[in-house]
Amino acid sequence: MSRNDFKGMTTNERLYFSGNLNNFKKALKRNDEKKVREILQQVYVDDKSIELILKNNKISPLNKIVKRFLNFFLKINPKI
């Protein structure tokens, strides 16, 4: 689909009509920032909006690092 095909559509509509809605939801669930960006770029979402979507869904490299640390820490200290 071209940029003009998505004109006037919301992001959700773009994802649905492009067939990417389920892949997008899965990428969000996995906190896969790279895949989320890739999918949104495929449906011509601008960079500012992508950053806002990532922020609103709490997807960032820092969040991944914190989650890994907490998972590791809780494995070695399960009583906490």
C-alpha positions in Angstrom: 0.0 0.0 0.0 1.2 3.5 -0.7 1.2 6.5 1.6 -1.9 7.9 -0.1 -3.8 4.7 0.7 -3.5 5.5 4.4 -4.4 9.2 4.1 -7.0 10.2 6.7 -6.7 6.9 8.6 -5.9 6.5 12.3 -2.9 4.4 13.2 -5.2 1.5 14.3 -7.0 1.7 10.9 -3.7 1.6 9.1 -2.5 -1.4 11.0 -5.8 -3.2 10.5 -6.0 -2.6 6.7 -2.4 -3.4 6.2 -2.8 -6.7 8.0 -0.3 -5.8 10.6 -2.5 -5.3 13.7 -1.9 -8.7 15.2 1.9 -8.5 14.6 1.9 -5.0 16.1 0.1 -6.3 19.2 2.5 -9.2 19.6 5.5 -6.9 19.2 4.0 -4.6 21.9 3.5 -7.5 24.2 7.1 -8.7 23.7 8.4 -5.1 24.2 10.1 -5.5 20.8 10.9 -1.9 20.1 12.6 -2.7 16.8 9.6 -4.6 15.4 7.1 -2.0 16.7 9.1 0.7 14.8 9.3 -1.4 11.7 5.6 -2.1 11.6 4.7 1.5 12.2 7.1 2.7 9.5 5.5 0.3 7.0 2.2 2.1 7.5 3.7 5.5 7.2 3.4 6.7 10.9 5.7 9.7 11.4 8.7 9.5 13.8 7.2 11.8 16.4 4.1 9.6 16.6 6.2 6.5 16.8 8.1 7.9 19.8 4.9 8.8 21.5 3.4 5.3 20.9 6.6 3.7 22.3 6.5 6.1 25.3 2.8 5.5 26.0 3.4 1.7 25.9 6.5 2.0 28.1 8.8 0.5 25.5 12.3 1.8 25.6 15.8 0.4 25.9 16.0 1.5 29.5 12.9 -0.4 30.4 14.4 -3.6 28.8 17.6 -3.2 30.9 15.6 -2.6 34.1 13.4 -5.7 33.4 16.5 -7.9 32.8 18.1 -6.6 36.0 15.0 -7.3 38.0 14.6 -10.7 36.6 18.2 -11.6 37.3 18.0 -10.1 40.8 14.8 -11.9 41.7 16.2 -15.2 40.5 19.2 -14.9 42.9 17.1 -13.4 45.7 13.7 -15.1 45.4 12.5 -14.1 48.9 12.4 -10.4 48.0 
